Amino acid sequence: MSNVTNLNQFRKTKARAEKRAKADENAVKFGRTKAQKALEKAQAEKAKRDLDGKSTT
C-alpha cells in the first residue's frame, strides 16, 4: 500500500519553503551585517554631532 499524503500539509510545507527561499534571496540582495549597521549608525551620529557643533544660532 502507498502512504497517505495530506494535501493541505504538503501545500503549507511547499509555501513555507518558497517563502524561506525568497527571504534568503532578499537577505543576500538587501541585507547588511550587524557590523555594517553599527558603522552606519556611528557615522550618522558623528555627522549629526559635527553639524550641531558648527551651527551658529
TORKEBA-610388 format. One record per residue: residue number from 0; residue in three letters; x, y, z of N, C-alpha, C in turn. Coordinates in pm, 1 decimal, padded with zeros to 6 digits. Layout:
# TORKEBA-610388
seq: NUM	type: Ala	n.px: X	n.py: Y	n.pz: Z	ca.px: X	ca.py: Y	ca.pz: Z	c.px: X	c.py: Y	c.pz: Z
...
This chain:
# TORKEBA-610388
seq: 0	type: Met	n.px: 00082.4	n.py: -00118.6	n.pz: 00000.0	ca.px: 00000.0	ca.py: 00000.0	ca.pz: 00000.0	c.px: 00086.8	c.py: 00124.9	c.pz: 00000.0
seq: 1	type: Ser	n.px: 00031.7	n.py: 00230.2	n.pz: -00055.3	ca.px: 00105.3	ca.py: 00356.2	ca.pz: -00058.5	c.px: 00073.5	c.py: 00437.9	c.pz: 00066.1
seq: 2	type: Asn	n.px: 00157.0	n.py: 00533.3	n.pz: 00093.4	ca.px: 00135.2	ca.py: 00620.3	ca.pz: 00208.5	c.px: 00031.2	c.py: 00725.8	c.pz: 00173.9
seq: 3	type: Val	n.px: -00047.1	n.py: 00763.3	n.pz: 00273.5	ca.px: -00148.5	ca.py: 00865.8	ca.pz: 00255.9	c.px: -00081.0	c.py: 01001.1	c.pz: 00273.7
seq: 4	type: Thr	n.px: -00108.4	n.py: 01091.8	n.pz: 00179.0	ca.px: -00047.8	ca.py: 01224.4	ca.pz: 00184.3	c.px: -00156.2	c.py: 01327.6	c.pz: 00211.7
seq: 5	type: Asn	n.px: -00133.2	n.py: 01409.1	n.pz: 00313.7	ca.px: -00225.0	ca.py: 01516.6	ca.pz: 00346.3	c.px: -00190.6	c.py: 01634.3	c.pz: 00255.3
seq: 6	type: Leu	n.px: -00279.1	n.py: 01666.2	n.pz: 00162.7	ca.px: -00250.5	ca.py: 01770.0	ca.pz: 00064.4	c.px: -00239.0	c.py: 01908.4	c.pz: 00126.7
seq: 7	type: Asn	n.px: -00315.6	n.py: 01936.3	n.pz: 00231.5	ca.px: -00304.8	ca.py: 02066.3	ca.pz: 00298.0	c.px: -00167.2	c.py: 02082.2	c.pz: 00361.7
seq: 8	type: Gln	n.px: -00121.0	n.py: 01977.6	n.pz: 00425.7	ca.px: 00010.8	ca.py: 01982.1	ca.pz: 00488.3	c.px: 00119.1	c.py: 01996.9	c.pz: 00381.3
seq: 9	type: Phe	n.px: 00104.6	n.py: 01926.1	n.pz: 00271.8	ca.px: 00200.6	ca.py: 01935.7	ca.pz: 00161.7	c.px: 00204.0	c.py: 02077.8	c.pz: 00105.9
seq: 10	type: Arg	n.px: 00087.2	n.py: 02138.9	n.pz: 00086.7	ca.px: 00076.8	ca.py: 02273.1	ca.pz: 00033.3	c.px: 00142.2	c.py: 02375.1	c.pz: 00127.6
seq: 11	type: Lys	n.px: 00115.9	n.py: 02360.5	n.pz: 00258.0	ca.px: 00173.6	ca.py: 02452.6	ca.pz: 00355.4	c.px: 00325.4	c.py: 02438.1	c.pz: 00361.8
seq: 12	type: Thr	n.px: 00374.6	n.py: 02316.5	n.pz: 00356.8	ca.px: 00519.1	ca.py: 02292.3	ca.pz: 00360.1	c.px: 00585.3	c.py: 02353.1	c.pz: 00237.8
seq: 13	type: Lys	n.px: 00522.7	n.py: 02337.3	n.pz: 00123.1	ca.px: 00576.7	ca.py: 02394.1	ca.pz: -00000.4	c.px: 00577.7	c.py: 02547.1	c.pz: 00006.9
seq: 14	type: Ala	n.px: 00471.4	n.py: 02606.5	n.pz: 00059.5	ca.px: 00462.6	ca.py: 02752.3	ca.pz: 00072.0	c.px: 00569.8	c.py: 02803.7	c.pz: 00167.0
seq: 15	type: Arg	n.px: 00592.6	n.py: 02731.7	n.pz: 00277.6	ca.px: 00696.6	ca.py: 02773.0	ca.pz: 00372.3	c.px: 00834.2	c.py: 02769.2	c.pz: 00308.1
seq: 16	type: Ala	n.px: 00860.7	n.py: 02666.1	n.pz: 00231.5	ca.px: 00990.5	ca.py: 02652.4	ca.pz: 00164.9	c.px: 01011.6	c.py: 02765.6	c.pz: 00063.7
seq: 17	type: Glu	n.px: 00907.5	n.py: 02798.6	n.pz: -00011.0	ca.px: 00918.0	ca.py: 02907.6	ca.pz: -00108.1	c.px: 00940.5	c.py: 03041.4	c.pz: -00037.7
seq: 18	type: Lys	n.px: 00869.6	n.py: 03062.4	n.pz: 00073.4	ca.px: 00883.8	ca.py: 03186.4	ca.pz: 00148.4	c.px: 01025.2	c.py: 03197.3	c.pz: 00206.3
seq: 19	type: Arg	n.px: 01076.9	n.py: 03086.8	n.pz: 00257.1	ca.px: 01211.6	ca.py: 03085.6	ca.pz: 00313.3	c.px: 01315.3	c.py: 03113.5	c.pz: 00205.3
seq: 20	type: Ala	n.px: 01295.9	n.py: 03056.9	n.pz: 00086.8	ca.px: 01388.9	ca.py: 03079.4	ca.pz: -00024.4	c.px: 01387.1	c.py: 03226.4	c.pz: -00065.9
seq: 21	type: Lys	n.px: 01269.0	n.py: 03285.2	n.pz: -00071.4	ca.px: 01256.7	ca.py: 03426.3	ca.pz: -00107.2	c.px: 01323.6	c.py: 03514.5	c.pz: -00001.4
seq: 22	type: Ala	n.px: 01307.1	n.py: 03479.9	n.pz: 00125.5	ca.px: 01368.7	ca.py: 03556.5	ca.pz: 00233.9	c.px: 01520.6	c.py: 03548.3	c.pz: 00226.6
seq: 23	type: Asp	n.px: 01573.1	n.py: 03430.3	n.pz: 00198.7	ca.px: 01717.5	ca.py: 03414.0	ca.pz: 00185.1	c.px: 01770.6	c.py: 03496.1	c.pz: 00067.9
seq: 24	type: Glu	n.px: 01696.5	n.py: 03496.2	n.pz: -00040.6	ca.px: 01735.7	ca.py: 03574.0	ca.pz: -00158.4	c.px: 01738.2	c.py: 03722.8	c.pz: -00125.7
seq: 25	type: Asn	n.px: 01637.1	n.py: 03770.2	n.pz: -00054.8	ca.px: 01631.7	ca.py: 03911.3	ca.pz: -00017.0	c.px: 01741.3	c.py: 03947.1	c.pz: 00082.5
seq: 26	type: Ala	n.px: 01774.4	n.py: 03854.5	n.pz: 00171.4	ca.px: 01880.1	ca.py: 03880.3	ca.pz: 00268.8	c.px: 02013.4	c.py: 03899.7	c.pz: 00197.8
seq: 27	type: Val	n.px: 02036.9	n.py: 03823.3	n.pz: 00094.6	ca.px: 02161.2	ca.py: 03838.5	ca.pz: 00018.6	c.px: 02159.2	c.py: 03969.6	c.pz: -00059.4
seq: 28	type: Lys	n.px: 02044.1	n.py: 04002.3	n.pz: -00115.4	ca.px: 02033.4	ca.py: 04120.3	ca.pz: -00200.3	c.px: 02035.3	c.py: 04250.5	c.pz: -00119.4
seq: 29	type: Phe	n.px: 01962.0	n.py: 04254.7	n.pz: -00008.0	ca.px: 01942.1	ca.py: 04379.4	ca.pz: 00064.8	c.px: 02002.0	c.py: 04380.3	c.pz: 00205.0
seq: 30	type: Gly	n.px: 02040.4	n.py: 04266.1	n.pz: 00254.8	ca.px: 02082.2	ca.py: 04255.7	ca.pz: 00395.0	c.px: 02215.9	c.py: 04320.1	c.pz: 00423.7
seq: 31	type: Arg	n.px: 02229.4	n.py: 04363.2	n.pz: 00547.8	ca.px: 02355.4	ca.py: 04418.8	ca.pz: 00594.4	c.px: 02392.1	c.py: 04344.7	c.pz: 00722.5
seq: 32	type: Thr	n.px: 02520.5	n.py: 04333.3	n.pz: 00747.5	ca.px: 02563.8	ca.py: 04266.1	ca.pz: 00868.9	c.px: 02544.4	c.py: 04360.7	c.pz: 00987.0
seq: 33	type: Lys	n.px: 02552.0	n.py: 04304.0	n.pz: 01106.0	ca.px: 02537.0	ca.py: 04383.7	ca.pz: 01226.8	c.px: 02647.1	c.py: 04489.7	c.pz: 01234.9
seq: 34	type: Ala	n.px: 02767.2	n.py: 04453.5	n.pz: 01193.8	ca.px: 02879.7	ca.py: 04547.8	ca.pz: 01195.7	c.px: 02855.0	c.py: 04663.8	c.pz: 01100.0
seq: 35	type: Gln	n.px: 02800.5	n.py: 04635.0	n.pz: 00983.1	ca.px: 02771.5	ca.py: 04741.8	ca.pz: 00886.9	c.px: 02665.8	c.py: 04836.7	c.pz: 00941.9
seq: 36	type: Lys	n.px: 02562.6	n.py: 04781.6	n.pz: 01006.0	ca.px: 02457.9	ca.py: 04866.2	ca.pz: 01064.2	c.px: 02515.8	c.py: 04955.0	c.pz: 01173.6
seq: 37	type: Ala	n.px: 02602.1	n.py: 04899.1	n.pz: 01258.8	ca.px: 02662.5	ca.py: 04976.6	ca.pz: 01367.0	c.px: 02752.0	c.py: 05086.6	c.pz: 01311.2
seq: 38	type: Leu	n.px: 02827.9	n.py: 05055.6	n.pz: 01207.5	ca.px: 02915.3	ca.py: 05155.5	ca.pz: 01146.0	c.px: 02833.3	c.py: 05270.7	c.pz: 01087.5
seq: 39	type: Glu	n.px: 02727.3	n.py: 05239.5	n.pz: 01016.3	ca.px: 02643.8	ca.py: 05343.7	ca.pz: 00957.8	c.px: 02577.3	c.py: 05429.3	c.pz: 01065.0
seq: 40	type: Lys	n.px: 02534.7	n.py: 05365.6	n.pz: 01174.7	ca.px: 02473.4	ca.py: 05440.2	ca.pz: 01284.1	c.px: 02576.2	c.py: 05534.2	c.pz: 01347.1
seq: 41	type: Ala	n.px: 02697.4	n.py: 05486.3	n.pz: 01368.8	ca.px: 02802.9	ca.py: 05568.5	ca.pz: 01427.6	c.px: 02837.3	c.py: 05685.3	c.pz: 01335.7
seq: 42	type: Gln	n.px: 02843.9	n.py: 05660.2	n.pz: 01206.3	ca.px: 02873.6	ca.py: 05767.5	ca.pz: 01111.2	c.px: 02763.8	c.py: 05873.2	c.pz: 01111.1
seq: 43	type: Ala	n.px: 02638.0	n.py: 05830.6	n.pz: 01118.2	ca.px: 02526.1	ca.py: 05924.5	ca.pz: 01120.2	c.px: 02528.5	c.py: 06008.3	c.pz: 01247.5
seq: 44	type: Glu	n.px: 02558.7	n.py: 05943.9	n.pz: 01361.5	ca.px: 02565.4	ca.py: 06018.2	ca.pz: 01487.5	c.px: 02679.7	c.py: 06119.6	c.pz: 01484.8
seq: 45	type: Lys	n.px: 02794.2	n.py: 06081.9	n.pz: 01429.3	ca.px: 02908.4	ca.py: 06172.6	ca.pz: 01420.5	c.px: 02874.9	c.py: 06291.4	c.pz: 01329.8
seq: 46	type: Ala	n.px: 02810.0	n.py: 06263.8	n.pz: 01217.7	ca.px: 02771.0	ca.py: 06371.3	ca.pz: 01127.1	c.px: 02675.3	c.py: 06467.1	c.pz: 01196.4
seq: 47	type: Lys	n.px: 02582.7	n.py: 06414.7	n.pz: 01274.9	ca.px: 02487.1	ca.py: 06499.2	ca.pz: 01347.7	c.px: 02559.4	c.py: 06583.0	c.pz: 01451.7
seq: 48	type: Arg	n.px: 02652.9	n.py: 06522.1	n.pz: 01525.9	ca.px: 02729.5	ca.py: 06597.2	ca.pz: 01626.1	c.px: 02811.5	c.py: 06707.2	c.pz: 01559.4
seq: 49	type: Asp	n.px: 02876.4	n.py: 06673.3	n.pz: 01447.5	ca.px: 02957.1	ca.py: 06773.0	ca.pz: 01375.9	c.px: 02870.1	c.py: 06889.5	c.pz: 01328.3
seq: 50	type: Leu	n.px: 02753.7	n.py: 06856.5	n.pz: 01277.6	ca.px: 02664.9	ca.py: 06960.6	ca.pz: 01227.4	c.px: 02614.2	c.py: 07047.1	c.pz: 01342.4
seq: 51	type: Asp	n.px: 02578.1	n.py: 06985.0	n.pz: 01455.3	ca.px: 02531.7	ca.py: 07060.8	ca.pz: 01571.1	c.px: 02642.7	c.py: 07149.4	c.pz: 01626.9
seq: 52	type: Gly	n.px: 02764.6	n.py: 07104.2	n.pz: 01622.0	ca.px: 02876.5	ca.py: 07180.8	ca.pz: 01674.3	c.px: 02909.6	c.py: 07301.7	c.pz: 01588.7
seq: 53	type: Lys	n.px: 02874.8	n.py: 07299.5	n.pz: 01463.1	ca.px: 02908.6	ca.py: 07407.6	ca.pz: 01371.0	c.px: 02796.2	c.py: 07509.5	c.pz: 01354.0
seq: 54	type: Ser	n.px: 02680.8	n.py: 07480.6	n.pz: 01410.5	ca.px: 02569.2	ca.py: 07572.7	ca.pz: 01391.0	c.px: 02590.8	c.py: 07698.9	c.pz: 01474.0
seq: 55	type: Thr	n.px: 02554.3	n.py: 07810.2	n.pz: 01417.8	ca.px: 02569.0	ca.py: 07939.9	ca.pz: 01486.4	c.px: 02431.2	c.py: 08005.1	c.pz: 01493.1
seq: 56	type: Thr	n.px: 02361.2	n.py: 07975.7	n.pz: 01602.9	ca.px: 02228.4	ca.py: 08034.3	ca.pz: 01620.9	c.px: 02228.0	c.py: 08138.2	c.pz: 01725.7
